[in-house]
Amino acid sequence: MKSLHAWLAISLVVAFADASAHSASDAYLTLTVASAGSTTRIDAQWDIALRDLHFVLKLDDDGDGNLTWGEVRRHQARIAAYAYDKFRASADGKSCAIEPARQSIANHADGAYAALHFAIVCRGTPRKIALDYRLFFAVDPSHRGIVVFRHGGTVATALASPDNAAIEFALPLVTP
């Protein structure tokens, strides 16, 4: 287990140092309808670039320019608070609960990402899910949120931006 943590720490340092200067600001939100009935549960994974989180939250405690696993782990509560404050979900106009589960690290081609795992829990079986996505828009208008929504065998996608922060998906998902 120690070797896994060491590998993750080395990967974070290399990825953070390599990607922080030249990548666009983006995040990946993957939503999967897990159950529907008296409540609808949507499992979610939100991958947010560590370089972007560091820009806002100053995660590099020792200021050496290298973000380590220990530094990320120490700031998990701040990361979650910042992200969940910028995200809302509703079903047929009624608020849904956001239930954080855990955090991990996800590696993408442009570096390391904080992966926030959570559930969106809505009452009933909604016909429409609406998302209000505002991550980083106040500090970086070029940020984009890439949203993938899965329901059964169908997949829908959307791109969140300052001009498109409100995203809606009709259920069941239909393909054109």
N, C-alpha and C positions, 0 to 999 in steps of 0.2 A: 504494500500500500504506500510505503514511503517513496518507493521509486516512481509510482504513478504521480504523487504530488510533486516530486522533483521534476518529472517530465513536464507536467502542466505548468509549473513555475517557469521553467526554461522556455517553453512554448509561448507563454504570455509575454515574457520579456522580449523575446525576439520579434514576435508578431506586433507588439505594441510599438517598439522602436522602429520597425520597418514600415508600418502602415500609417503611423500618426501624421505624417507630413503631406501625404499626397492622395488620400482617398476622399471621395465624397461622403457626406453624412447620410447614412441609411440605417434602417432597422428592418427586421423581418418578423412579421406577426403571423403565426400559423394557428388557425382555429379549426377544430374538428368537433362536430356535433356528436357527443357521446351517448346521450339519451334524450328522449322526449316523452312527455306524458304530463303528470301533474306539475312537474318541473322539467325544464330543459337545461341540460348541462352541456357546456361547450368547453372542451379541454383546449388550453392555449399554451403556446411557447412563443415568447417575445425575445428575439435576439437583438440586443442593443450594443453597438460598437463600444468597446471599452475606451477607445480614443475620444469618442464623443462624450461619454460619461465623465472621463477625466477632465475634459475641457470645462464642464459645468461644475463638477463636484470636487475637483482637485484630489484625486485618489492616490497620487504618488506621494506618500507621506514623507519620505526622506528627500524628495526633490532631486533624485539622481537621474531622472529621465527614463527609468525602467519601472514598469508597473509589474509587481509580483503578485503571485496567488495570495500570499498573506495580506497584502494591501487590499486586494479586491475583497477577500473574505471579511476583513475588518470593516469594510464599508457597505456590506450587503444591505443593511437596514436603510442606509441613506439612498442607495441605488433603488431599492424597492419603493421607498417613499416618494422619490422624485418621479419615477416612471408611472406609478399608479395614480399619482396626482394629475397626470396629463392624459388619462384615458378613462372613458366612460362607455358603458354599454347599456342598451335598453331593448326591450322587446315589445312591439306594438305600443310604443310610447310610455311604457312603464320601466323604471330603473331595474337593472339586473345587478346582482351582487358579484363583486370581484373577490375571489377567494384565493389568495396567494398560497402556493404549495412549497416551492423550493427554488433555489438558484443553482446554476451550474455554469460551465464555460462551454461555448460553442465556437468552433473554428470555422471561419469562412476564408475565401481566397484572399481577402484584403486584411485579415487579422483576426484577433480574438474578440469575442462578444460575450457579454453577460447574458445568460439565458434565463429568463424569468418564466417559471412554470406556474400556471394558475388555472382556475376554472371561472367561467362566467356562468352564473346560475340565474335562470329566469323562471318566473311563474308560468305555468301552463305550457301550451304548445303554440308558440307564436307564429305568425305569418311573416313577420319582418323583424330582423335584427339590425339595430342601428349602432354604429360605433362613432365615438367622438375622440379622435386621435390628435393630440397636440404636442407630442414629444419634440422637444428642441425648437419648435417653431418660433418661440420668442427670442431665441439666441442665434438661430441659424435658419433663415428662410429657405435655404437650399436643401434642408433635410427632407428625406422622403421615407415613408413607411410603406413597405411592400407587404400587402395583406393577402394571404391565401386562406380561403374558407372552404372546408370540406364537409359535405353532408351526404352520407351514403357513398355512392360511387361518383358523385358529381363534385366538380371543383370550380370555384369562382375566384377571381382575383380583383384587386383594386390597388390603387396607388394613393396613399395619403400625402397631402402637401398642404401648405398654408391656405391654398385656394380650394382644397378638397379635403377638409378635416372631418366632415360628416359623411360617413360611408354607410350605405344600406345594402342588406342582402335579403332577398325574398326567400322564404322557406315554403315548401322544399325548393332547393336550388334547381333551376332549370337552365339548360344550355340552349343557346340560340340555334 
